[in-house]
């Protein structure tokens, strides 16, 4: 019996080692296909990877859960750099940004990190654009550091607490938080590869995910163990910060524009869009045909929204300088 127990333990250990080696192989392969292409900046609590292109008034863009900056460079970056300096940033633990060892910064902490990036780069009150969970990070920054930005452009943003997890992220919600890193390093990556097509289908619904999203959109990087662990932790931790943030929305005096796809299958436009817009003074909201991944599926309309959000923030900034404020 003792020998059987020892044998079983050895088989389990060997299986775990094999899965870990496979996960590391997948991570190396993904990083070879989707390499870091920007610069790095150290801020308190993290090392941020970002792209800085174009000239003109600045726009900072922050991606969503399990994403990375190529979610924006896929189709929006070139459309914006003709008139703007555009900074795309990987959130800590996503893409090539890293948080301090043993930490997973929440929404409020990430807002402070983006604020530090804006300050360090010497940006003159940029428009802050956030997609999905990146929208929540933008709101956190606007609540605590409104003087650093001239407006918010929120694309399909997470803005309210969630009672349930979207079906596309159900697997992340099943990860035991006490063993998150072990799970991600063994089972997480193979499971992610097996379910990638189905998961992307749900995230993009009702649109079809583009075939080149894995490389051009950075999707392959989400299959790395570190990215899986980060996404799982963020999914569990979002409500904690939103509980503090939501009651403060009426305090916001930053010009805020919100865009949602009417068929968004990830976040409810009524809850995260219209309800939130009603609580933020002067907030504007628009809805268009489309799902959750608007920066990739309808880039022209999304770029028009970003430019309109910049104009709204710019006009409010001008009014503020003349001693008047309609926000």
N, C-alpha and C positions, 0 to 999 in steps of 0.2 A: 504493500500500500504506500509505504514511504517512497519507494522508487517511482511508483506511478505519479505521486504528487510532484516529485522532483522533475520527472519527465514532462509533466504538463506545464510546470513553471518554465522549463527551458523552452518548450514549444511556444508558449505565450511570449516570452522574452524575445525569441528569435523572430516571431511574427511582428512584434512591436518594432524591433530594430529594422526589419525589412521595410515596414511601412514608413518609418522615419527616413530611411535612406531614399526611398522612392519620393517622399515629399521634398527632400532636399534636391533631388534630381529635377523635379518639376519646377521648383523655385529657380534653380540655375538656368534651366531652359527658358523659362518665362523672362528672366532678366536679360538673357542673351537676345531674345526677340524684341523685348521692349526695354531698351536700356535707359538709364538716366540721361536726360538731354538738357538739363538746366544747370542752375547754380545752387549752392548751399549756403544757408545762413543759420548761425546758432542764436537761439533765443532762450530765455529761461524755460527749462523743461523739455526742450526739443531741438532737433536739427531739421530745418525746413528745406525742402527741395522745391525750387520754383523756376519758372520761365519768365523772362522779362523781355518783351518785344514791342516794337512800335514807338511812336513819338506822339506827344500831345497830352491832353488831360488824361489822368490815370484811371484805370479800372482794375480792381482786384477781384479775382474769381475763385470761388471755393467750392469744391465738388462734394458729392454726397456719400452715403454709406457704401463701403466696398468699392468706391470709385478711385479715380486719380486724375491728375490734371489733363490727361489726354481726352477725358470726357468733353473738355472744352476745345482743345486744339483740333479735335476730329473735324469740326466743321465751322466753328465760330471764330477762332483766333484770327485767321487771315481776313475775315470780313470786318474785324474791328480795328486792326492795327494800322489801317490807312489813316485813321483820324485820332487814334488813342494809343497811349502807352498801356499795354495790357500785361498784367502780372497774373499768371496761373500758379497756384500753390497746391502741393500735396498736403493733406492734413496729416498730423502725426500718426504714424503707424500705417499709413496708406501710401501707395506709390513708393517713393524713395525718401520720404520724411520719416524720421524716427523720434520717438519719445524717449525720455530718460529711462534707463533699465528699470523694469519692475513697475512702470507706471502706464496708465492709459488715460490721458487727459480727457475730461468731459467737455461738454459744449462751452461752458463758461471759461474754463481754462484755455480751450482752443481759441476762444474769442480774444483772450489776452495775448496769445501767441501771434495771432494775425495782426493785432494792434501793434505789437513789437516789430513785426515785419514792416508795417506801414511807416512807423517812426524811423526805423533804422535805414530804410531806403529813401527817406526824406520825401515821401509822397505828399502832395498838396491836396488833402481832403479828397481822396478818390471815391468813385462810386464802388460800393462793395456788392458784388453779385454772388449769391449763394444758391446752389441747386440742392434740393432735397434736404439732407441733414446739414449740408453746407449753409442752407438758409437759416437753420437754427443757430449755427455758429455766428452768422452775420447778425442776427438779432441779439445774441449775447454781447457781441462787440458794441452794437449800437446802444444798448442799455447802459453799458459801463464806460464807454469811450466815445460818446456821440461827437465830440469835437474833432475826431480824427477823420470822419467821413462826411461827404456831402449828401449821401443818399444810399438807400438800399434797393437793389433789384433782386427780388426773390423769385426763383423759378421752381415751381412745384415744391415749395418749402415744407419741411416739418416744422410746425409752429405750436402744436398742442400736444398734450399728453395722449398716449395711445393705450387703450385697454387690451388690444389684441395686436398680434404681429402679422404683417402682410404675409400671405401664403408663400411668396417668393423667398422670404427670409425665415421660414419656419425651421429650416435645418439649423440655422445659427441660434435660434431660440432654444433648441434642444441640447445645445452644448452645455455640459455641467460646468458652472462657473468655477467651482473649486478645482477642476482639472482641465481648465480651458486650454492652457498651453500644451499639455500632453495630448489632448484630443486633437487640437489643430495640427500638431506635429506628426500624428499617426493617421487617424481616420479622416480628419477634416479634408486634406488635400485630395486623396482618392475619391471621396464622396463628392467633393466639389467638381472634379473632372467628369465624373459619371453623370451628374445632374446639370452640368453647365448649360446645355442647350435648352433644357426645360426651364431652368431658372431664368435665363435671359429672355425666353419667350414671355414669361410672366412679368418681368420687369419692363419690357418694351411694349407689352400689350396696350392697345390693339394693333400697334405697328409690328412689323417683322424686324428682328435684330439684323443689322447689316453683317454680311459674312466676314468683313474685315475688322469687326469691332475688337476682337481679341488683341490684335497688334495695334492698329491705328487708333483704337479707342482705349487701349490699355487694359482691356478686360482680363488678359492672361495673368496680370499681376495679382488679381484678387484670389487666385488659387494657391498662393504661397501661404505656408503655415502662419507666418507673422500677420499677414493681412486678414486671415480668417479669425485669428484670435482677437485682433483689434476690432473687427466688425462685430463679433459676438459681444465683446465687452461694451461697445458703444450702443448696441441694441438694448442691452440690459440697463445701461446707465442713463439713457437719454431722459427718461421720465424724472429722474432725480433732479436734473438741472432745470428742466421745463417747469417743474413744480414751483421753482423760485422765479422763473422768468415770466410766465404767463400773467400773473397778477400785476406785473410792472408794465405791460404793453401800453396802457393808457398814458404812461409817463413819456413815451417816445415822442421826440420832436424832430426826428430825422425823416426827411421825405422818403416815403416807402411806397414802392410799386411791387405788385404781386402778379405773377402769371401762372395760370394752371391750364393743363389740358383737360377738356371736359370728360374724356374717357380714362383719366388717370386711374390705374388699377392698384397703385401702391398707397397713395395718400388721397383722402377724400377732399375734393376741392371745396365743398361746403364747410367742412370743419377747419381745415388748415388754411383755406383761402378766405372765404367770405366772412366767417366768424372772426378770424384774426384781423382782417381789414377793418371790420366794424369797431374794433377796440383801439386801433392805432389812429390818433388824430391825423386827418388829411391823407390817409392811406388810399391808394388807388389799386383796383384789381381788375384784371382782364382775363377772360377765358377764351381759348381757341380749340379747334378740333385737334385732338391728339392725346397721347398717353403721358407717361411719366418722364420719358427720356427726350424731352423737347430740344435740348441743345444739339442732339444728334439727328433726330427725325424731322424736325422742322426748323432748321438753323436760320433761315431767312426771317421768319416771323419772330424767332427768339432774339435775333440781333436787333430787329426793329424795336422790340420791347426794351432791350438793354439801352439802346440809344435814347428812347423816350424817357426811361428812368433817369438817365444821366441829365437830360434836358430839364426834367422836373426838379432834380436835385440842384442843378445849376441855377435855375430861376429862383428857387427858394433861397439859395446862397446869396444871390444878388440882392434880393429883398432884405435879407438879414443885414447885409452890409449897409443898406440905406436906412436901417432902423425900423423896418417893417417886417412882419412875419405872418404869413397866412397859414402856417402849419399848426 
